[in-house]
């Protein structure tokens, strides 16, 4: 233990890994009012933080997935749900994801725990009594790595963390995503990443070579040419090996709930770390049969999601 038996039985209107992934992403619409602050980083870059405050002493910090932002519907759904339950919320936009290009050649990536540390240090100065954090997909990988790598001091106020749909074995998941069944997702991600690289080339024409950009068809190819070298890694494999959170799970010493759906189309079998959860009393692994990737909708797209209720239950259990 702790392997958690899941109560989630899927959506009552539609089931299937692609429907459960796509419908919430395309048809959910949540309205949240943010106030933005800019966090200046020591390397001269910045991270935009979008706040929804109700004036309480509890704070939820949220980290989005690949090419997401504080405007992602799953982020806004959590902000709406938890603000109604007494939490201030801070939705973090990773570098270059807030609608404004970041200043440096480097951007965000799956292992950028220095940025998590900068955010957490900044938030610690706000002196909240209770701090909880939620990460989704890529954001979940960075959060889990941050908690397990023992590189940065973790705020004493942090009581619990929850991670959903995490590709904690990055290399294996990259190969899963390269499969024909995931072509529609890959094309969508690569189109967004393509636009980001073209912006980088305008900012840093001597450092960014776009000659092969149009030939890229997989994450491995993109990370081999851009993500890895731009962030100090020799190639894609070195990037994956250094940044996958799987290797850090055994060392986590804060209560964490990792929820990965068995029908998640993005995840490899190694992204279900059963052995680590069985030996680490702080790591709670929940593997519902349904949910898709960052889905977990029980009913219609705009209703409350099981993931929001599951996070609340875990946090309340830890705090109590």
DAFEN-V874532 format. One record per residue. N is the residue number from 1. RES is the residue in one letter. SS is DSSP state (alpha for helix, beta for strand, coil for the rest). PHI is phi in whole degrees, 0 to 359 (none if undefined). PSI is psi in degrees with one decimal (* if undefined). Layout:
N:RES:SS:PHI:PSI
N:RES:SS:PHI:PSI
This chain:
1:X:coil:none:161.5
2:X:coil:259:104.0
3:X:beta:264:123.5
4:X:beta:262:126.8
5:X:coil:288:127.5
6:X:coil:271:142.5
7:X:coil:267:-3.3
8:X:coil:279:125.6
9:X:coil:249:15.0
10:X:coil:88:179.9
11:X:coil:280:135.4
12:X:coil:285:-14.5
13:X:coil:259:-31.9
14:X:coil:211:141.7
15:X:coil:228:161.2
16:X:coil:122:138.8
17:X:alpha:299:-35.1
18:X:alpha:280:-42.0
19:X:alpha:298:-41.8
20:X:alpha:289:-19.7
21:X:alpha:272:-45.5
22:X:alpha:279:-43.3
23:X:alpha:299:-47.5
24:X:alpha:299:-35.8
25:X:alpha:291:-36.0
26:X:alpha:263:-27.2
27:X:alpha:243:2.0
28:X:coil:271:141.6
29:X:coil:219:109.1
30:X:coil:243:132.5
31:X:coil:259:122.4
32:X:coil:223:137.9
33:X:coil:262:123.1
34:X:coil:251:156.0
35:X:beta:242:125.9
36:X:beta:263:137.3
37:X:beta:235:151.9
38:X:beta:253:121.5
39:X:beta:265:112.4
40:X:beta:281:133.5
41:X:coil:259:157.7
42:X:coil:294:-22.6
43:X:coil:272:6.1
44:X:coil:95:-2.0
45:X:coil:265:-170.8
46:X:beta:211:158.5
47:X:beta:230:129.5
48:X:beta:272:130.2
49:X:beta:248:126.7
50:X:beta:255:118.6
51:X:beta:254:142.2
52:X:beta:232:104.0
53:X:coil:252:139.5
54:X:coil:243:-2.9
55:X:coil:90:26.9
56:X:coil:259:175.2
57:X:coil:259:17.3
58:X:beta:244:138.3
59:X:beta:226:134.7
60:X:beta:252:129.0
61:X:beta:251:129.9
62:X:beta:240:135.0
63:X:beta:240:122.4
64:X:coil:278:175.2
65:X:coil:267:-172.6
66:X:coil:305:125.7
67:X:coil:59:22.2
68:X:coil:268:-165.3
69:X:coil:190:-176.9
70:X:coil:295:-15.3
71:X:coil:273:-6.3
72:X:coil:301:140.8
73:X:alpha:296:-34.9
74:X:alpha:292:-32.3
75:X:alpha:292:-49.2
76:X:alpha:295:-31.9
77:X:alpha:297:-43.2
78:X:alpha:294:-40.5
79:X:alpha:299:-46.8
80:X:alpha:298:-46.6
81:X:alpha:296:-48.2
82:X:alpha:280:-25.9
83:X:alpha:293:-31.7
84:X:coil:289:-12.2
85:X:coil:245:22.4
86:X:coil:95:15.5
87:X:coil:251:134.9
88:X:beta:290:152.9
89:X:beta:227:138.3
90:X:beta:237:111.7
91:X:beta:263:114.7
92:X:beta:275:130.9
93:X:beta:261:115.1
94:X:coil:299:164.1
95:X:coil:309:127.4
96:X:coil:80:6.7
97:X:coil:249:4.9
98:X:coil:265:2.3
99:X:coil:103:-9.8
100:X:coil:240:131.3
101:X:coil:299:139.1
102:X:coil:285:167.1
103:X:coil:277:-25.2
104:X:coil:260:168.1
105:X:coil:296:-42.2
106:X:coil:294:157.7
107:X:coil:228:-145.9
108:X:coil:262:160.4
109:X:coil:200:179.3
110:X:coil:291:-12.2
111:X:coil:238:16.6
112:X:coil:282:66.1
113:X:alpha:287:-16.2
114:X:alpha:298:-33.5
115:X:alpha:286:-36.6
116:X:alpha:299:-44.5
117:X:alpha:299:-43.0
118:X:alpha:299:-42.6
119:X:alpha:295:-46.8
120:X:alpha:295:-39.5
121:X:alpha:297:-41.6
122:X:alpha:297:-44.6
123:X:alpha:291:-33.0
124:X:alpha:302:-30.6
125:X:coil:289:-15.0
126:X:coil:283:-12.6
127:X:coil:59:48.7
128:X:coil:284:146.0
129:X:coil:285:-37.3
130:X:beta:231:129.0
131:X:beta:235:129.9
132:X:beta:229:155.6
133:X:beta:223:146.8
134:X:beta:228:133.1
135:X:beta:235:144.2
136:X:beta:239:127.4
137:X:coil:55:-118.7
138:X:alpha:306:-43.9
139:X:alpha:298:-32.4
140:X:alpha:291:-37.8
141:X:alpha:297:-45.4
142:X:alpha:296:-41.0
143:X:alpha:296:-45.6
144:X:alpha:295:-40.2
145:X:alpha:298:-44.5
146:X:alpha:303:-42.6
147:X:alpha:287:-27.2
148:X:alpha:257:-17.3
149:X:coil:277:-12.9
150:X:coil:61:33.1
151:X:coil:264:-30.0
152:X:coil:235:147.1
153:X:coil:292:134.1
154:X:coil:263:132.9
155:X:coil:305:137.6
156:X:coil:296:-23.4
157:X:coil:285:-13.9
158:X:beta:289:115.6
159:X:beta:259:-29.7
160:X:beta:200:155.7
161:X:beta:221:147.0
162:X:beta:228:136.8
163:X:beta:229:131.3
164:X:beta:243:137.6
165:X:coil:57:53.4
166:X:coil:263:122.0
167:X:coil:280:70.8
168:X:coil:289:-14.0
169:X:coil:251:96.1
170:X:alpha:294:-43.9
171:X:alpha:294:-45.6
172:X:alpha:297:-40.2
173:X:alpha:291:-34.0
174:X:alpha:299:-38.3
175:X:alpha:288:-35.5
176:X:alpha:298:-44.3
177:X:alpha:295:-22.9
178:X:coil:282:-8.1
179:X:coil:292:155.3
180:X:alpha:300:-31.0
181:X:alpha:291:-16.2
182:X:alpha:251:17.0
183:X:alpha:301:-39.4
184:X:alpha:295:-38.2
185:X:alpha:291:-44.0
186:X:alpha:300:-44.3
187:X:alpha:298:-38.6
188:X:alpha:293:-46.2
189:X:alpha:296:-45.4
190:X:alpha:293:-31.8
191:X:alpha:298:-43.4
192:X:alpha:293:-43.6
193:X:alpha:294:-35.6
194:X:alpha:302:-46.2
195:X:alpha:297:-38.7
196:X:alpha:297:-42.4
197:X:alpha:291:-33.7
198:X:alpha:294:-36.4
199:X:alpha:294:-42.4
200:X:alpha:300:-39.0
201:X:alpha:295:-32.6
202:X:alpha:291:-37.3
203:X:alpha:285:-38.0
204:X:coil:227:68.4
205:X:coil:298:-26.5
206:X:coil:278:-16.8
207:X:coil:254:-16.6
208:X:coil:243:118.0
209:X:coil:259:114.9
210:X:coil:265:5.5
211:X:coil:299:-30.3
212:X:coil:257:2.6
213:X:alpha:301:-40.4
214:X:alpha:290:-12.0
215:X:alpha:266:-7.7
216:X:coil:286:131.1
217:X:coil:234:-9.5
218:X:coil:222:163.0
219:X:alpha:298:-40.0
220:X:alpha:301:-43.2
221:X:alpha:295:-43.0
222:X:alpha:295:-45.9
223:X:alpha:292:-30.1
224:X:alpha:291:-37.3
225:X:alpha:273:-34.5
226:X:alpha:237:-63.7
227:X:alpha:304:-50.1
228:X:alpha:300:-63.3
229:X:alpha:300:-35.9
230:X:alpha:291:-18.3
231:X:coil:241:21.0
232:X:coil:90:12.9
233:X:coil:253:146.0
234:X:coil:298:-41.8
235:X:coil:198:-173.4
236:X:alpha:298:-43.0
237:X:alpha:297:-42.5
238:X:alpha:297:-39.5
239:X:alpha:298:-48.9
240:X:alpha:298:-44.4
241:X:alpha:295:-36.9
242:X:alpha:283:-30.1
243:X:alpha:253:-11.1
244:X:coil:293:134.8
245:X:alpha:284:-13.6
246:X:alpha:305:-39.5
247:X:alpha:288:-12.8
248:X:alpha:254:-5.4
249:X:alpha:296:-36.0
250:X:alpha:295:-22.5
251:X:alpha:264:-2.9
252:X:coil:295:134.4
253:X:coil:230:27.0
254:X:coil:235:145.7
255:X:coil:300:121.8
256:X:beta:227:135.9
257:X:beta:246:118.8
258:X:beta:255:119.3
259:X:beta:244:107.6
260:X:coil:238:121.1
261:X:coil:287:139.8
262:X:coil:295:-24.2
263:X:coil:259:19.9
264:X:coil:293:118.8
265:X:coil:288:-10.1
266:X:coil:266:-14.3
267:X:coil:256:140.2
268:X:coil:276:161.4
269:X:alpha:304:-31.6
270:X:alpha:289:-6.2
271:X:alpha:274:10.4
272:X:coil:242:84.0
273:X:coil:281:71.6
274:X:alpha:295:-45.4
275:X:alpha:296:-38.2
276:X:alpha:294:-40.1
277:X:alpha:292:-34.3
278:X:alpha:292:-25.8
279:X:alpha:254:-10.1
280:X:coil:247:111.3
281:X:coil:292:-11.0
282:X:coil:268:-14.1
283:X:beta:256:113.1
284:X:beta:257:117.7
285:X:beta:254:124.1
286:X:beta:238:128.3
287:X:coil:233:75.2
288:X:coil:296:151.9
289:X:coil:294:-31.5
290:X:coil:241:173.0
291:X:coil:137:-28.3
292:X:coil:65:-154.7
293:X:coil:256:116.3
294:X:coil:50:44.2
295:X:coil:254:-96.7
296:X:coil:63:35.1
297:X:beta:275:135.1
298:X:coil:266:-30.7
299:X:coil:225:-130.5
300:X:coil:287:155.3
301:X:coil:304:-32.1
302:X:coil:267:3.3
303:X:coil:276:174.0
304:X:coil:298:149.8
305:X:beta:253:150.1
306:X:alpha:302:-37.4
307:X:alpha:301:-37.2
308:X:alpha:293:-44.3
309:X:alpha:292:-35.4
310:X:alpha:293:-40.7
311:X:alpha:297:-42.2
312:X:alpha:299:-44.8
313:X:alpha:297:-42.3
314:X:alpha:295:-44.1
315:X:alpha:298:-45.0
316:X:alpha:297:-37.8
317:X:alpha:295:-42.0
318:X:alpha:293:-46.8
319:X:alpha:293:-36.0
320:X:coil:287:*
